[in-house]
Amino acid sequence: MKLNFLVYGSGAREHAIAKKLAESNFCNKLFLYGANDGFSNIGAALDEENLIESAKKNKVDVLVVGPENPLCDGITDEFLKAGIKCIGVNKYWSQLESSKYFAKLFMQKHNIKTAKYKLVDSVTDILSVPVVLKADGLCKGKGVSVVFEREKANKILAELLAGKFGDASGQVLIEEYLLGDELSLISLWDGKHLLSFLPARDFKRKSSELDSLNTGGMGAYTPVKLSDVQLQKLKVYENSLKKALQEENANFVGFIYSGLIWHEDDFYVLEYNVRMGDPEAQALLTHMDSDLGELFYFALEKRLDEYEFRWKQGVSACIVLSAANYPEGSSVGKKITGLPDSGIYYAGVKKQGAEFFTNGGRILSVCANGERPFNSAKKIADSIHFEDKYYRRDLDENQMIF
């Protein structure tokens, strides 16, 4: 079975997906929408004025959506109406990510463990810390704050409700702080069956400091070594999620990202996303030895219960190179030199002639596989140069202890 795939999105995650599909035995033609200059050459660009008509004209079989915003705007609903199959959640179920409150109600309904919370839409006095403050809507991974000081917590709450993220922070969840190690479980749902990738771990904080700013993600690795008890509890959680989706008759084919934390001898859900994580996707797809196009074919045929992953040996890790002022700022127009021929996925870049320049907050993802993948990735990261380059130099094999 040969399919024409359209990958939608501009970041390193979409680069990783597109590269993997370009290598697939199930891919006939690869089309791209919004690709940055770092990977626009691996597929054909489609007309931006009327994407659906352009997709139909070019006989696109499957739309694969990377980022959350188009999913939450209902892009898959429109493509499905046009007769084009989709790997991506529909607008209704995108609320698992676009509304923290919707996700909490889903978890409560299906007895999935999560932190206690209250939803507020006006300033209230936070009396106890530590506490987690979450804007209800989409904030590109920047709407969550873990706060250890009461005065700071009240200040952040007031800023959120005053419109720091526009309508997305018009309501805020004040959530119980759970202490423990975090885990990313990315699963693919085909409408009947749930299939999970290897457990991964990402590093959201800009630095190792507990009160450091949350980012879209500064690094990741897979697989995470878990104890037999943890593996058993993870399977129990996965079955609970599958049962919940079955009971809801969740009518989509797409990803669900479970942000988990190991707390008091069990896994609790911190958040849901409805896409592959970034940078987890880069680490997972680096580690994946099976055919991504084949996986998507099985999902569209509702046969994920028949699919088996193949994985590389060792561990795969990803380090994100960002602008120094990320996540509050970005870098534009700084020349990038020392780029290797492999091992990187492009995010915030622009090409002028034969040279690359910075064009965003997160600039590149550097990936490596082996026994000491973070060390290998950092060697590549050190060989790449641009003004005000930043990455988490503390990420190493010692961080791979769960």
Secondary structure as UniProt FT lines:
FT   STRAND          3..8
FT   HELIX           12..22
FT   TURN            25..26
FT   STRAND          27..33
FT   TURN            37..39
FT   HELIX           40..42
FT   STRAND          44..45
FT   HELIX           51..57
FT   TURN            58..59
FT   STRAND          62..65
FT   HELIX           68..72
FT   TURN            73..74
FT   HELIX           75..81
FT   TURN            82..83
FT   STRAND          85..88
FT   TURN            91..94
FT   HELIX           95..98
FT   HELIX           100..109
FT   TURN            110..111
FT   STRAND          117..120
FT   STRAND          131..135
FT   TURN            140..141
FT   STRAND          144..147
FT   HELIX           150..161
FT   TURN            162..165
FT   HELIX           166..169
FT   STRAND          172..176
FT   STRAND          181..189
FT   STRAND          194..196
FT   STRAND          200..202
FT   TURN            210..211
FT   STRAND          219..222
FT   HELIX           228..247
FT   TURN            248..249
FT   STRAND          253..263
FT   TURN            264..265
FT   STRAND          266..273
FT   TURN            278..279
FT   HELIX           280..287
FT   HELIX           292..300
FT   TURN            301..302
FT   HELIX           304..306
FT   STRAND          315..323
FT   TURN            324..328
FT   STRAND          331..337
FT   STRAND          344..346
FT   STRAND          349..352
FT   TURN            353..354
FT   STRAND          355..360
FT   STRAND          362..370
FT   HELIX           373..383
FT   TURN            387..388
FT   STRAND          389..390
FT   TURN            393..394
FT   HELIX           397..400
//
